[in-house]
């Protein structure tokens, strides 16, 4: 073996065994500070499901050492710790220095009394990971999302600039496993479609098991449509301070007359204007809308 090969192998071992005592928060913080951008989960949701099935379904807990060996690691360090971090990110395990335990959410996901209960738990787990939740909430549902636009969003909004392709791959595979992706994940596809999740779904996480994840029914309006929308309601002047979102579905009216079929879709739009002088600007906003013949 050459000196360079030996050095390379030593570096690989060090990388696999690095910082075993650091918490997930510590490692996440380091990832954010590095020039290549923020780090993200090591496993997708389906891989997490597979890993959790190594834990005894009756005991619903396992020693750290035994769990590491079950996942193919000689010791609880290196990549095994990244896997534990991923399981915690989806709120599927609780851990201490000696053992790991399945959370109520993980138990529902693995052994729920019905397929509907398991599917609900998978969706909850997906949205428990903040980075996946942000992408899911901000992508319109039931329509094509451009992969290139999503990549830009991930870099700009999430701060993830390293391995963006892998992040999208994990997100789409996880969304498919959770039943929130239309079709199957295709790494070559330029677009993808998401399904709407329930507006409020329970999530294990607090001591009472009563916390919830709320999914916004409104999705960002395409940037090329925002200016025209604000102009239509007389609020163009607030463009730089406005967030315009729309619902992907709305009321539908169907009319048949003169040999034609007319489908009218009334889709609500929500405009949020950031202001430090809400009361004083309110009158200006109302006046601008009234000029367009609108009443608030």
Secondary structure, DSSP 8 states (H G I E B T S, - for coil): --HHHHHHHHHHHHHHTTTTT--HHHHHHHHHHSTTB----SS-HHHHHHHHTTS-TTT-EEEHHHHHHHTT-SSS-THHHHHHHHHHHTT-EEE-SSEEEE-HHHHHHHH-SSHHHHHHHHHHHHHHSHHHHHHHHHS-BSS-EEHHHHHHHHHHHH-B-SSHHHHHHHHHHHHHHTT-BSS---TT-SEE-B----SEEE---STTS--EEE--SEEE--HHHHHHHHHHTT-GGGGGGEEEEEES--EEEEEEETTEEEEEEE--EEEEE--S-HHHHHHHHHHHHHHTT---
